[in-house]
Amino acid sequence: MAQHDLEITISKTGEVRVHVKGVKGKACMAYAEWLAKAIGQVKERQLTSEYYEPETKARIDLHQELGRGQ
């Protein structure tokens, strides 16, 4: 199975940049949409060359669990 990596950078001003690596075609958008819901508003989106490559069949299950403060 192919490995998918998310490179997340948070600047001193709080701006978050995410680079989805190893996902061919439009499948990377599933990660991007999930992260947008978790992090917040998308200011800019820049597509890489991998976006334009033929997609590979992959199943993406993303789950988020938030702990409760006490």
FIDRENKOL-743329 format. One record per atom (N, C-alpha, C, CB): residue number from 0; residue in three letters; atom name; x, y, z. Coordinates in nm, 4 decimals. Atoms other than C-alpha are relative to their C-alpha. Glycine has a CB too. Layout:
+------+------+------+----------+----------+----------+
| resi | resn | name |        u |        v |        w |
+------+------+------+----------+----------+----------+
|  NUM |  Ala |   CA |        X |        Y |        Z |
...
+------+------+------+----------+----------+----------+
This chain:
+------+------+------+----------+----------+----------+
| resi | resn | name |        u |        v |        w |
+------+------+------+----------+----------+----------+
|    0 |  Met |    N |   0.0841 |  -0.1174 |   0.0000 |
|    0 |  Met |   CA |   0.0000 |   0.0000 |   0.0000 |
|    0 |  Met |    C |   0.0889 |   0.1239 |   0.0000 |
|    0 |  Met |   CB |  -0.0958 |  -0.0003 |   0.1215 |
|    1 |  Ala |    N |  -0.0773 |  -0.1234 |   0.0099 |
|    1 |  Ala |   CA |   0.1290 |   0.3482 |  -0.0863 |
|    1 |  Ala |    C |  -0.0054 |   0.0781 |   0.1307 |
|    1 |  Ala |   CB |  -0.0515 |   0.0865 |  -0.1153 |
|    2 |  Gln |    N |  -0.0052 |  -0.0810 |  -0.1204 |
|    2 |  Gln |   CA |   0.2366 |   0.5779 |   0.1918 |
|    2 |  Gln |    C |  -0.0390 |   0.1431 |  -0.0337 |
|    2 |  Gln |   CB |   0.1403 |  -0.0052 |   0.0638 |
|    3 |  His |    N |   0.0413 |  -0.1380 |   0.0161 |
|    3 |  His |   CA |   0.0694 |   0.9158 |   0.2230 |
|    3 |  His |    C |   0.0518 |   0.0793 |   0.1183 |
|    3 |  His |   CB |  -0.1541 |   0.0119 |  -0.0124 |
|    4 |  Asp |    N |  -0.0546 |  -0.0841 |  -0.1064 |
|    4 |  Asp |   CA |   0.2340 |   1.1937 |   0.4210 |
|    4 |  Asp |    C |  -0.0662 |   0.1359 |  -0.0029 |
|    4 |  Asp |   CB |   0.1525 |   0.0144 |  -0.0136 |
|    5 |  Leu |    N |   0.0485 |  -0.1360 |  -0.0137 |
|    5 |  Leu |   CA |   0.0978 |   1.5219 |   0.5494 |
|    5 |  Leu |    C |   0.1101 |   0.0814 |   0.0654 |
|    5 |  Leu |   CB |  -0.1325 |   0.0060 |   0.0826 |
|    6 |  Glu |    N |  -0.1008 |  -0.0895 |  -0.0549 |
|    6 |  Glu |   CA |   0.3561 |   1.7931 |   0.6013 |
|    6 |  Glu |    C |  -0.0735 |   0.1253 |   0.0463 |
|    6 |  Glu |   CB |   0.1129 |   0.0338 |  -0.1056 |
|    7 |  Ile |    N |   0.0748 |  -0.1121 |  -0.0573 |
|    7 |  Ile |   CA |   0.2052 |   2.0540 |   0.8362 |
|    7 |  Ile |    C |   0.0985 |   0.0979 |   0.0625 |
|    7 |  Ile |   CB |  -0.1039 |  -0.0495 |   0.1057 |
|    8 |  Thr |    N |  -0.0864 |  -0.1061 |  -0.0521 |
|    8 |  Thr |   CA |   0.3799 |   2.3839 |   0.9095 |
|    8 |  Thr |    C |  -0.0887 |   0.1084 |   0.0600 |
|    8 |  Thr |   CB |   0.0928 |   0.0588 |  -0.1121 |
|    9 |  Ile |    N |   0.0745 |  -0.1075 |  -0.0653 |
|    9 |  Ile |   CA |   0.2470 |   2.6409 |   1.1572 |
|    9 |  Ile |    C |   0.0968 |   0.1151 |   0.0235 |
|    9 |  Ile |   CB |  -0.0655 |  -0.0481 |   0.1350 |
|   10 |  Ser |    N |  -0.0876 |  -0.1163 |  -0.0126 |
|   10 |  Ser |   CA |   0.4004 |   2.9895 |   1.1364 |
|   10 |  Ser |    C |  -0.0193 |   0.0659 |   0.1364 |
|   10 |  Ser |   CB |  -0.0274 |   0.1013 |  -0.1133 |
|   11 |  Lys |    N |   0.0091 |  -0.0744 |  -0.1261 |
|   11 |  Lys |   CA |   0.4582 |   3.2246 |   1.4301 |
|   11 |  Lys |    C |  -0.1298 |   0.0796 |   0.0086 |
|   11 |  Lys |   CB |   0.1198 |   0.0940 |   0.0149 |
|   12 |  Thr |    N |   0.1250 |  -0.0760 |   0.0025 |
|   12 |  Thr |   CA |   0.1470 |   3.4154 |   1.3216 |
|   12 |  Thr |    C |  -0.1227 |  -0.0904 |   0.0066 |
|   12 |  Thr |   CB |  -0.0063 |   0.0854 |  -0.1251 |
|   13 |  Gly |    N |   0.1101 |   0.0951 |  -0.0097 |
|   13 |  Gly |   CA |  -0.0649 |   3.0982 |   1.3388 |
|   13 |  Gly |    C |  -0.0504 |  -0.0519 |  -0.1333 |
|   13 |  Gly |   CB |  -0.1121 |   0.0624 |   0.0723 |
|   14 |  Glu |    N |   0.0402 |   0.0488 |   0.1321 |
|   14 |  Glu |   CA |  -0.0929 |   3.0417 |   0.9635 |
|   14 |  Glu |    C |   0.0442 |  -0.1453 |  -0.0150 |
|   14 |  Glu |   CB |   0.0607 |   0.0884 |  -0.1135 |
|   15 |  Val |    N |  -0.0273 |   0.1434 |   0.0148 |
|   15 |  Val |   CA |  -0.1115 |   2.6690 |   0.8860 |
|   15 |  Val |    C |   0.0140 |  -0.0318 |  -0.1483 |
|   15 |  Val |   CB |  -0.1133 |  -0.0867 |   0.0653 |
|   16 |  Arg |    N |  -0.0206 |   0.0470 |   0.1369 |
|   16 |  Arg |   CA |   0.0329 |   2.5219 |   0.5646 |
|   16 |  Arg |    C |   0.0057 |  -0.1521 |   0.0039 |
|   16 |  Arg |   CB |   0.1310 |   0.0606 |  -0.0631 |
|   17 |  Val |    N |   0.0048 |   0.1456 |   0.0065 |
|   17 |  Val |   CA |  -0.0380 |   2.1633 |   0.4681 |
|   17 |  Val |    C |   0.0392 |  -0.0434 |  -0.1399 |
|   17 |  Val |   CB |  -0.1409 |  -0.0538 |   0.0375 |
|   18 |  His |    N |  -0.0418 |   0.0579 |   0.1273 |
|   18 |  His |   CA |   0.1349 |   1.9661 |   0.1928 |
|   18 |  His |    C |  -0.0301 |  -0.1490 |   0.0064 |
|   18 |  His |   CB |   0.1527 |   0.0270 |  -0.0295 |
|   19 |  Val |    N |   0.0363 |   0.1416 |   0.0063 |
|   19 |  Val |   CA |  -0.0225 |   1.6310 |   0.1070 |
|   19 |  Val |    C |   0.0943 |  -0.0658 |  -0.0999 |
|   19 |  Val |   CB |  -0.1515 |  -0.0204 |  -0.0414 |
|   20 |  Lys |    N |  -0.0991 |   0.0667 |   0.0851 |
|   20 |  Lys |   CA |   0.2460 |   1.3972 |  -0.0326 |
|   20 |  Lys |    C |  -0.0379 |  -0.1463 |  -0.0218 |
|   20 |  Lys |   CB |   0.1409 |   0.0096 |   0.0628 |
|   21 |  Gly |    N |   0.0183 |   0.1418 |   0.0294 |
|   21 |  Gly |   CA |   0.2173 |   1.0609 |  -0.2033 |
|   21 |  Gly |    C |  -0.1400 |  -0.0380 |  -0.0435 |
|   21 |  Gly |   CB |   0.0360 |  -0.0794 |   0.1185 |
|   22 |  Val |    N |   0.1371 |   0.0275 |   0.0434 |
|   22 |  Val |   CA |  -0.1468 |   1.0928 |  -0.3120 |
|   22 |  Val |    C |  -0.0135 |   0.0496 |  -0.1432 |
|   22 |  Val |   CB |  -0.1061 |   0.0685 |   0.0946 |
|   23 |  Lys |    N |   0.0120 |  -0.0341 |   0.1422 |
|   23 |  Lys |   CA |  -0.2032 |   1.0870 |  -0.6866 |
|   23 |  Lys |    C |  -0.1415 |   0.0446 |  -0.0330 |
|   23 |  Lys |   CB |   0.0391 |  -0.1198 |  -0.0880 |
|   24 |  Gly |    N |   0.1306 |  -0.0446 |   0.0476 |
|   24 |  Gly |   CA |  -0.4870 |   1.2693 |  -0.8585 |
|   24 |  Gly |    C |  -0.0764 |   0.0804 |   0.1033 |
|   24 |  Gly |   CB |  -0.0821 |  -0.1180 |  -0.0415 |
|   25 |  Lys |    N |   0.0868 |  -0.0827 |  -0.0826 |
|   25 |  Lys |   CA |  -0.7810 |   1.4337 |  -0.6885 |
|   25 |  Lys |    C |  -0.0275 |  -0.0591 |   0.1375 |
|   25 |  Lys |   CB |  -0.1291 |   0.0226 |  -0.0706 |
|   26 |  Ala |    N |   0.0220 |   0.0634 |  -0.1303 |
|   26 |  Ala |   CA |  -0.7790 |   1.1930 |  -0.3927 |
|   26 |  Ala |    C |   0.0574 |   0.0841 |   0.1140 |
|   26 |  Ala |   CB |   0.0623 |  -0.1396 |   0.0019 |
|   27 |  Cys |    N |  -0.0594 |  -0.0844 |  -0.1035 |
|   27 |  Cys |   CA |  -0.5621 |   1.4432 |  -0.2039 |
|   27 |  Cys |    C |  -0.1008 |   0.0996 |   0.0556 |
|   27 |  Cys |   CB |   0.1211 |   0.0742 |  -0.0554 |
|   28 |  Met |    N |   0.0998 |  -0.0962 |  -0.0439 |
|   28 |  Met |   CA |  -0.8655 |   1.6691 |  -0.1824 |
|   28 |  Met |    C |  -0.0800 |  -0.0522 |   0.1194 |
|   28 |  Met |   CB |  -0.0936 |   0.0339 |  -0.1147 |
|   29 |  Ala |    N |   0.0670 |   0.0563 |  -0.1175 |
|   29 |  Ala |   CA |  -1.0227 |   1.4282 |   0.0714 |
|   29 |  Ala |    C |   0.0755 |   0.0401 |   0.1267 |
|   29 |  Ala |   CB |  -0.0099 |  -0.1549 |  -0.0108 |
|   30 |  Tyr |    N |  -0.0811 |  -0.0448 |  -0.1128 |
|   30 |  Tyr |   CA |  -0.7334 |   1.5068 |   0.3061 |
|   30 |  Tyr |    C |  -0.0186 |   0.1501 |   0.0220 |
|   30 |  Tyr |   CB |   0.1491 |  -0.0331 |  -0.0235 |
|   31 |  Ala |    N |   0.0105 |  -0.1458 |  -0.0093 |
|   31 |  Ala |   CA |  -0.7580 |   1.8788 |   0.2298 |
|   31 |  Ala |    C |  -0.1337 |   0.0420 |   0.0605 |
|   31 |  Ala |   CB |   0.0172 |   0.0636 |  -0.1385 |
|   32 |  Glu |    N |   0.1321 |  -0.0345 |  -0.0530 |
|   32 |  Glu |   CA |  -1.1318 |   1.8911 |   0.3024 |
|   32 |  Glu |    C |  -0.0106 |  -0.0355 |   0.1481 |
|   32 |  Glu |   CB |  -0.1100 |  -0.0719 |  -0.0794 |
|   33 |  Trp |    N |   0.0025 |   0.0410 |  -0.1401 |
|   33 |  Trp |   CA |  -1.0916 |   1.6985 |   0.6283 |
|   33 |  Trp |    C |   0.0792 |   0.0983 |   0.0862 |
|   33 |  Trp |   CB |   0.0565 |  -0.1424 |   0.0155 |
|   34 |  Leu |    N |  -0.0818 |  -0.0941 |  -0.0756 |
|   34 |  Leu |   CA |  -0.8139 |   1.9289 |   0.7421 |
|   34 |  Leu |    C |  -0.0645 |   0.1376 |   0.0093 |
|   34 |  Leu |   CB |   0.1367 |   0.0120 |  -0.0631 |
|   35 |  Ala |    N |   0.0679 |  -0.1297 |  -0.0027 |
|   35 |  Ala |   CA |  -1.0109 |   2.2403 |   0.6483 |
|   35 |  Ala |    C |  -0.1089 |   0.0014 |   0.1074 |
|   35 |  Ala |   CB |  -0.0607 |   0.0322 |  -0.1383 |
|   36 |  Lys |    N |   0.1031 |   0.0090 |  -0.1034 |
|   36 |  Lys |   CA |  -1.2941 |   2.1215 |   0.8733 |
|   36 |  Lys |    C |   0.0624 |   0.0019 |   0.1398 |
|   36 |  Lys |   CB |  -0.0838 |  -0.1275 |  -0.0190 |
|   37 |  Ala |    N |  -0.0651 |   0.0088 |  -0.1300 |
|   37 |  Ala |   CA |  -1.0508 |   2.0509 |   1.1578 |
|   37 |  Ala |    C |   0.0735 |   0.1285 |   0.0375 |
|   37 |  Ala |   CB |   0.0964 |  -0.1159 |   0.0010 |
|   38 |  Ile |    N |  -0.0865 |  -0.1154 |  -0.0270 |
|   38 |  Ile |   CA |  -0.8305 |   2.3599 |   1.1231 |
|   38 |  Ile |    C |  -0.0724 |   0.1323 |  -0.0189 |
|   38 |  Ile |   CB |   0.1219 |  -0.0041 |  -0.0897 |
|   39 |  Gly |    N |   0.0687 |  -0.1271 |   0.0239 |
|   39 |  Gly |   CA |  -1.0445 |   2.6330 |   0.9723 |
|   39 |  Gly |    C |  -0.0035 |   0.0359 |  -0.1467 |
|   39 |  Gly |   CB |   0.0664 |   0.1110 |   0.0776 |
|   40 |  Gln |    N |   0.0187 |  -0.0530 |   0.1347 |
|   40 |  Gln |   CA |  -1.0879 |   2.8474 |   0.6646 |
|   40 |  Gln |    C |   0.1238 |  -0.0182 |  -0.0882 |
|   40 |  Gln |   CB |  -0.0361 |   0.1466 |   0.0074 |
|   41 |  Val |    N |  -0.1079 |   0.0128 |   0.0974 |
|   41 |  Val |   CA |  -0.8793 |   2.7815 |   0.3519 |
|   41 |  Val |    C |   0.0227 |   0.1371 |  -0.0622 |
|   41 |  Val |   CB |  -0.0335 |  -0.1076 |  -0.1097 |
|   42 |  Lys |    N |  -0.0348 |  -0.1310 |   0.0546 |
|   42 |  Lys |   CA |  -0.7009 |   3.1007 |   0.2474 |
|   42 |  Lys |    C |   0.0485 |  -0.0125 |  -0.1439 |
|   42 |  Lys |   CB |   0.1075 |   0.0675 |   0.0862 |
|   43 |  Glu |    N |  -0.0583 |   0.0200 |   0.1328 |
|   43 |  Glu |   CA |  -0.5165 |   2.9635 |  -0.0545 |
|   43 |  Glu |    C |   0.0205 |  -0.1487 |  -0.0220 |
|   43 |  Glu |   CB |   0.1345 |   0.0774 |  -0.0153 |
|   44 |  Arg |    N |  -0.0239 |   0.1401 |   0.0338 |
|   44 |  Arg |   CA |  -0.4889 |   2.6295 |  -0.2342 |
|   44 |  Arg |    C |   0.0918 |  -0.0033 |  -0.1211 |
|   44 |  Arg |   CB |  -0.1342 |  -0.0767 |  -0.0282 |
|   45 |  Gln |    N |  -0.0967 |   0.0121 |   0.1094 |
|   45 |  Gln |   CA |  -0.1920 |   2.5403 |  -0.4533 |
|   45 |  Gln |    C |   0.0140 |  -0.1476 |  -0.0341 |
|   45 |  Gln |   CB |   0.1390 |   0.0626 |   0.0385 |
|   46 |  Leu |    N |  -0.0056 |   0.1394 |   0.0416 |
|   46 |  Leu |   CA |  -0.2067 |   2.2167 |  -0.6520 |
|   46 |  Leu |    C |   0.1408 |  -0.0357 |  -0.0472 |
|   46 |  Leu |   CB |  -0.1027 |  -0.0274 |  -0.1115 |
|   47 |  Thr |    N |  -0.1320 |   0.0470 |   0.0421 |
|   47 |  Thr |   CA |   0.1113 |   2.0126 |  -0.7047 |
|   47 |  Thr |    C |  -0.0141 |  -0.0851 |  -0.1258 |
|   47 |  Thr |   CB |   0.0689 |  -0.0810 |   0.1133 |
|   48 |  Ser |    N |   0.0024 |   0.0830 |   0.1204 |
|   48 |  Ser |   CA |   0.2070 |   1.8030 |  -1.0052 |
|   48 |  Ser |    C |  -0.0670 |  -0.1349 |   0.0265 |
|   48 |  Ser |   CB |   0.1422 |  -0.0215 |  -0.0522 |
|   49 |  Glu |    N |   0.0646 |   0.1272 |  -0.0339 |
|   49 |  Glu |   CA |   0.0807 |   1.4914 |  -0.8204 |
|   49 |  Glu |    C |  -0.1509 |   0.0062 |  -0.0215 |
|   49 |  Glu |   CB |   0.0302 |  -0.0377 |   0.1450 |
|   50 |  Tyr |    N |   0.1443 |  -0.0167 |   0.0198 |
|   50 |  Tyr |   CA |  -0.2729 |   1.6315 |  -0.8448 |
|   50 |  Tyr |    C |  -0.0404 |  -0.0360 |  -0.1430 |
|   50 |  Tyr |   CB |  -0.0421 |   0.1446 |   0.0318 |
|   51 |  Tyr |    N |   0.0309 |   0.0217 |   0.1408 |
|   51 |  Tyr |   CA |  -0.2572 |   1.6025 |  -1.2238 |
|   51 |  Tyr |    C |   0.0385 |  -0.1397 |  -0.0496 |
|   51 |  Tyr |   CB |   0.0700 |   0.1037 |  -0.0831 |
|   52 |  Glu |    N |  -0.0356 |   0.1364 |   0.0378 |
|   52 |  Glu |   CA |  -0.1239 |   1.2433 |  -1.2238 |
|   52 |  Glu |    C |  -0.1230 |  -0.0905 |   0.0121 |
|   52 |  Glu |   CB |   0.1164 |  -0.0532 |   0.0886 |
|   53 |  Pro |    N |   0.1133 |   0.0929 |  -0.0099 |
|   53 |  Pro |   CA |  -0.3607 |   0.9479 |  -1.2743 |
|   53 |  Pro |    C |  -0.0170 |  -0.0490 |   0.1434 |
|   53 |  Pro |   CB |   0.0197 |  -0.1200 |  -0.0950 |
|   54 |  Glu |    N |   0.0294 |   0.0437 |  -0.1365 |
|   54 |  Glu |   CA |  -0.5317 |   0.8472 |  -0.9527 |
|   54 |  Glu |    C |   0.0267 |  -0.1482 |   0.0174 |
|   54 |  Glu |   CB |  -0.1445 |   0.0310 |   0.0360 |
|   55 |  Thr |    N |  -0.0104 |   0.1399 |  -0.0366 |
|   55 |  Thr |   CA |  -0.4556 |   0.5229 |  -0.7793 |
|   55 |  Thr |    C |  -0.1173 |  -0.0300 |   0.0914 |
|   55 |  Thr |   CB |   0.1375 |  -0.0328 |   0.0688 |
|   56 |  Lys |    N |   0.1119 |   0.0381 |  -0.0858 |
|   56 |  Lys |   CA |  -0.7317 |   0.3331 |  -0.6059 |
|   56 |  Lys |    C |   0.0484 |  -0.0031 |   0.1440 |
|   56 |  Lys |   CB |  -0.0594 |  -0.1380 |  -0.0419 |
|   57 |  Ala |    N |  -0.0363 |  -0.0040 |  -0.1413 |
|   57 |  Ala |   CA |  -0.7149 |   0.4080 |  -0.2361 |
|   57 |  Ala |    C |  -0.1244 |   0.0273 |   0.0817 |
|   57 |  Ala |   CB |   0.1086 |   0.1072 |   0.0273 |
|   58 |  Arg |    N |   0.1091 |  -0.0268 |  -0.0926 |
|   58 |  Arg |   CA |  -0.9495 |   0.4110 |   0.0571 |
|   58 |  Arg |    C |   0.0570 |   0.0877 |   0.1104 |
|   58 |  Arg |   CB |  -0.0627 |  -0.1330 |   0.0576 |
|   59 |  Ile |    N |  -0.0474 |  -0.0932 |  -0.1015 |
|   59 |  Ile |   CA |  -0.9112 |   0.7012 |   0.2945 |
|   59 |  Ile |    C |  -0.1039 |   0.0077 |   0.1106 |
|   59 |  Ile |   CB |   0.0277 |   0.1407 |  -0.0607 |
|   60 |  Asp |    N |   0.0853 |  -0.0121 |  -0.1174 |
|   60 |  Asp |   CA |  -1.0613 |   0.6828 |   0.6424 |
|   60 |  Asp |    C |   0.0661 |   0.0993 |   0.0944 |
|   60 |  Asp |   CB |  -0.0230 |  -0.1390 |   0.0698 |
|   61 |  Leu |    N |  -0.0538 |  -0.1026 |  -0.0879 |
|   61 |  Leu |   CA |  -1.0043 |   0.9973 |   0.8445 |
|   61 |  Leu |    C |  -0.0931 |   0.0177 |   0.1185 |
|   61 |  Leu |   CB |   0.0192 |   0.1337 |  -0.0753 |
|   62 |  His |    N |   0.0795 |  -0.0139 |  -0.1209 |
|   62 |  His |   CA |  -1.1221 |   1.0264 |   1.2032 |
|   62 |  His |    C |   0.0644 |   0.1047 |   0.0896 |
|   62 |  His |   CB |  -0.0135 |  -0.1355 |   0.0739 |
|   63 |  Gln |    N |  -0.0495 |  -0.1013 |  -0.0921 |
|   63 |  Gln |   CA |  -1.0917 |   1.3062 |   1.4536 |
|   63 |  Gln |    C |  -0.0672 |  -0.0202 |   0.1338 |
|   63 |  Gln |   CB |  -0.0254 |   0.1433 |  -0.0540 |
|   64 |  Glu |    N |   0.0538 |   0.0113 |  -0.1343 |
|   64 |  Glu |   CA |  -1.1324 |   1.2713 |   1.8269 |
|   64 |  Glu |    C |   0.0515 |   0.1164 |   0.0811 |
|   64 |  Glu |   CB |   0.0382 |  -0.1350 |   0.0655 |
|   65 |  Leu |    N |  -0.0372 |  -0.1124 |  -0.0838 |
|   65 |  Leu |   CA |  -1.1352 |   1.5698 |   2.0551 |
|   65 |  Leu |    C |  -0.0181 |  -0.0388 |   0.1464 |
|   65 |  Leu |   CB |  -0.0841 |   0.1254 |  -0.0350 |
|   66 |  Gly |    N |   0.0086 |   0.0291 |  -0.1423 |
|   66 |  Gly |   CA |  -1.0584 |   1.5248 |   2.4225 |
|   66 |  Gly |    C |  -0.0829 |   0.1066 |   0.0695 |
|   66 |  Gly |   CB |   0.1402 |  -0.0088 |   0.0626 |
|   67 |  Arg |    N |   0.0796 |  -0.0944 |  -0.0765 |
|   67 |  Arg |   CA |  -1.2815 |   1.6905 |   2.6775 |
|   67 |  Arg |    C |   0.0850 |   0.0595 |   0.1124 |
|   67 |  Arg |   CB |  -0.1265 |  -0.0687 |   0.0571 |
|   68 |  Gly |    N |  -0.0735 |  -0.0681 |  -0.1083 |
|   68 |  Gly |   CA |  -1.1209 |   1.9499 |   2.9040 |
|   68 |  Gly |    C |  -0.0685 |  -0.0217 |   0.1322 |
|   68 |  Gly |   CB |   0.0127 |   0.1504 |  -0.0279 |
|   69 |  Gln |    N |   0.0600 |   0.0232 |  -0.1315 |
|   69 |  Gln |   CA |  -1.1719 |   1.8982 |   3.2736 |
|   69 |  Gln |    C |   0.0151 |   0.1193 |   0.0873 |
|   69 |  Gln |   CB |   0.0610 |  -0.1199 |   0.0672 |
+------+------+------+----------+----------+----------+
